[in-house]
Amino acid sequence: MWGVNTVSGGATEPGQLKRGTSMSLEETRSVDTEKIKAMLDQKKARMKLCLAACASCTLCAESCFLFMSNDKDPHYMPSYKVTNSLGKLYKKRGRVSRAILEEMKELIWKNCVLCGRCYCPFGIDIPDMLSFARSILRSQGITGVYPHSLGAPENDYLHSQNQTDVSGKEEGNPGG
């Protein structure tokens, strides 16, 4: 019996990969790669230009309150979030597994509030790019609501009611 490989659209035997692919049929079963590719193609020129223009100068990170308040963890760096979500989608031409999309979920929902503070000297609209990545994930039924993109509120939130995941131990804050 022959199955359809949703990554490449070609026929394969069940459990086997088509030449040039690295994902199993099971990993991509519920991902509509054609829909992702169509969405990526809609904004391809602009998004690829923005991805290529990033000089990794980290100025966007210095203006991100989540990056600064999380001990400068690179997972909160705006350029990191873009390259590891939208950049990965373009690099793989939309041929991604549900697991890869799930990995992106925390980056683009929990680690970003789309506040627009991420300054880019090259004019890259980082919030627009992350918003576009969110719309692609939504098209595959993957959603998140800041700050709890992974489901139920975290224990520290239930205790402190601190929804921004900020410790409060900043200079000049008597509460921390």
Secondary structure by P-SEA (a helix, b strand, c coil): cccccccccccccccccccccccccccccccaaaaaaaaaaaaaaaaaaaaaacccccccccccaaaaaacccccccaaaaaaaaaaaaaaacccccaaaaaaaccccccccccccccccccccaaaaaaaaaaaaaaaacccccccccccccccccccccccccccccccccccc
